[in-house]
Amino acid sequence: MSDGREQDARPAGADSVGRPEDAQPAAADSDGREQDARREGGPSSGAPPDEGRRQVVKWLWRVPVLAVIGGGGYGLYRAVDVHFFKRRPDPTPDFVDAGPVTVAPLEAFADAWDAVEFLLEATPAVAVRVPRPVPGGVSAGDAHLVAFSRVCTHHQCVATLNTDVAAINLGFNYDATTPAITCPCHLSVFDPLRAGQAVSGPAVLPLPRARLELRGGEVVATGWERPRG
């Protein structure tokens, strides 16, 4: 009888104490978690942080910022260059010889702003009678002639002499008082009285001049202005 009482007096759960097989599931769960952590590179794996990846991430957000800054800086440079640093034509141009081309008889330039278009070495050009002498031009009495390439110095579109001053003021946003050579592509304006200087629009360089000569009552084109170095 006493043995039965002694067995009943043992604390509840005493049978589980000291049974190693009961602790195995918990240990297996812990080992599984540690293995998962190692595979995932977690804190328990002990692997050092990837500094290269961290630097890449640190710089990624800067790329669009730098792109915006660079684009804005270039835009500012172009705006200043276009509006304040248009190149002035050479007051004493030098010419490279070209095969002579008869432009027209001198009588074709009876009045100021009469013009004749022609080709010189396959380049479209225009000869214009202007009210006063222009560097690089030619004069016969009170008839002053000058010729320019019609190829716009911005994006090589073909420009034309525009004698409608009101249209230049409105359509090209330039306060003109005399006819001008205008480009329809990006609205550049070149002034023949300033030896072809770009005076409005995105073009910066002046139009190259063609050399004109008078030969027996004919206006002849004989060369192109040498580019300045």
C-alpha positions in Angstrom: 0.0 0.0 0.0 2.8 2.5 0.7 4.3 2.0 -2.7 1.1 3.1 -4.3 1.0 6.2 -2.2 4.6 7.0 -3.0 3.9 6.8 -6.7 0.9 9.1 -6.4 2.9 11.6 -4.4 5.4 12.2 -7.3 4.9 15.7 -8.8 3.0 15.9 -12.0 5.2 16.0 -15.0 8.0 14.2 -13.2 7.8 11.4 -15.7 8.9 13.8 -18.5 12.0 15.0 -16.6 15.1 13.4 -17.8 13.6 12.0 -21.0 16.0 13.2 -23.7 13.7 12.1 -26.5 11.1 14.7 -25.4 13.7 17.6 -26.0 14.6 16.5 -29.5 11.8 18.3 -31.4 12.6 21.7 -29.8 16.3 21.2 -30.7 15.4 20.3 -34.2 13.3 23.4 -34.6 16.1 25.6 -33.4 18.6 24.0 -35.8 16.2 24.6 -38.7 15.8 28.2 -37.8 19.6 28.7 -37.7 20.0 27.0 -41.1 17.3 29.2 -42.6 19.1 32.3 -41.1 22.4 31.2 -42.7 20.8 30.7 -46.1 19.2 34.2 -45.9 22.4 35.9 -44.7 20.7 36.9 -41.5 22.3 38.1 -38.3 22.9 34.6 -37.0 24.9 33.7 -40.1 27.8 35.9 -39.0 28.5 37.1 -42.6 29.9 40.6 -42.9 27.6 43.3 -44.6 28.1 43.7 -48.4 29.8 47.2 -48.6 29.8 47.2 -52.4 26.1 46.7 -52.6 25.6 49.4 -49.9 27.7 51.9 -52.0 25.7 51.1 -55.1 22.5 51.8 -53.4 23.9 55.0 -51.9 24.8 56.3 -55.4 21.6 55.1 -57.2 19.5 57.9 -55.8 22.1 60.5 -56.9 22.1 59.5 -60.6 18.8 61.3 -61.4 19.8 64.3 -59.3 23.1 64.6 -61.2 21.3 64.2 -64.5 18.9 67.0 -63.7 21.8 69.3 -62.5 23.8 68.4 -65.7 20.8 69.1 -68.0 20.0 72.3 -66.3 23.6 73.5 -66.5 23.8 72.7 -70.2 20.5 74.4 -70.8 21.8 77.5 -69.0 25.0 77.5 -71.0 23.1 77.2 -74.3 20.8 80.0 -73.4 23.6 82.3 -72.5 25.6 81.3 -75.6 22.6 81.8 -77.9 21.4 85.1 -76.5 24.7 86.9 -75.6 27.6 85.3 -77.5 26.5 85.2 -81.2 29.6 85.3 -83.3 30.4 88.4 -85.3 31.3 88.0 -89.0 34.9 88.7 -90.0 35.2 92.4 -91.1 37.9 91.4 -93.6 36.9 87.9 -94.9 39.3 85.7 -96.8 37.8 83.5 -99.6 38.6 80.1 -101.0 38.4 79.9 -104.8 35.4 78.1 -106.3 34.4 77.4 -109.9 32.9 80.6 -111.3 29.1 80.7 -111.5 27.2 83.5 -113.3 24.5 84.7 -110.9 22.6 87.2 -113.0 23.1 90.4 -115.0 23.6 93.4 -112.9 20.3 94.8 -114.1 18.6 92.1 -112.1 19.5 94.1 -109.0 17.7 97.3 -110.0 16.4 98.1 -106.5 17.4 97.6 -102.9 16.6 94.1 -101.6 16.4 92.6 -105.1 17.8 89.1 -104.8 18.8 86.1 -107.0 19.2 82.6 -105.7 22.0 80.4 -107.2 24.1 77.3 -106.5 27.9 77.5 -105.9 29.6 74.2 -105.6 26.2 72.5 -105.0 25.5 74.8 -102.0 22.4 77.0 -102.2 23.2 80.7 -102.0 21.5 84.1 -102.5 22.9 87.4 -103.8 21.2 90.5 -102.5 21.4 94.2 -103.3 21.6 96.1 -100.0 21.3 99.8 -99.2 24.9 100.3 -98.1 28.2 98.5 -98.6 28.7 95.3 -96.5 32.1 93.7 -95.8 32.7 90.9 -98.2 30.4 92.4 -100.8 31.0 94.2 -104.1 29.8 97.6 -105.3 29.1 99.2 -108.7 28.3 102.8 -108.2 25.5 103.0 -105.8 24.6 99.3 -106.2 25.9 97.3 -103.3 25.8 93.5 -103.6 26.5 90.8 -101.1 26.0 87.0 -101.2 25.4 84.4 -98.5 25.1 80.7 -98.2 21.4 79.8 -97.6 22.4 76.8 -95.3 21.4 77.8 -91.8 24.4 77.5 -89.4 22.1 75.9 -86.7 20.9 72.6 -88.2 21.6 73.1 -91.9 18.1 73.9 -93.0 17.7 76.0 -96.1 17.0 79.7 -95.3 15.5 82.4 -97.6 15.5 86.1 -97.9 12.4 87.4 -96.2 11.3 90.9 -97.3 8.1 90.9 -95.2 9.3 92.8 -92.2 6.0 92.5 -90.4 6.1 88.7 -90.8 9.6 88.6 -89.4 8.5 90.6 -86.3 5.5 88.4 -85.7 6.5 84.9 -86.9 10.2 85.0 -85.8 9.7 87.1 -82.7 12.4 89.6 -83.8 12.0 93.4 -84.0 13.3 93.8 -87.6 13.3 97.1 -89.5 14.7 95.7 -92.8 14.5 92.4 -94.7 16.4 89.5 -93.3 17.4 85.9 -94.1 15.2 83.6 -92.1 15.2 79.9 -91.4 11.8 78.2 -91.1 13.0 75.2 -89.1 13.9 76.8 -85.8 13.3 80.5 -86.5 16.8 81.8 -86.8 17.2 85.2 -88.3 20.4 86.5 -90.1 20.9 90.2 -91.0 22.4 90.9 -94.4 23.4 94.4 -93.3 25.5 92.9 -90.6 27.3 90.7 -93.0 25.0 87.7 -92.3 25.3 87.8 -88.5 22.8 85.6 -86.6 20.6 88.1 -84.7 17.8 85.9 -83.4 16.9 82.3 -82.8 19.2 79.4 -81.9 21.8 79.9 -84.6 25.1 81.4 -83.2 27.4 81.5 -86.2 27.0 83.9 -89.1 26.1 82.7 -92.6 29.2 82.2 -94.8 29.6 84.8 -97.6 30.2 84.0 -101.2 32.6 86.2 -103.1 31.0 88.2 -105.9 32.7 89.8 -108.9 31.5 92.0 -111.8 32.5 90.7 -115.2 31.2 92.6 -118.2 27.9 93.5 -116.7 27.4 90.1 -115.1 27.5 89.2 -111.4 29.7 86.2 -110.9 30.3 84.1 -107.8 33.9 82.9 -107.5 34.5 81.6 -104.0 33.4 80.8 -100.5 34.4 82.6 -97.2 37.2 80.7 -95.5 36.1 79.4 -92.1 37.8 81.1 -89.1 40.0 78.8 -87.1 
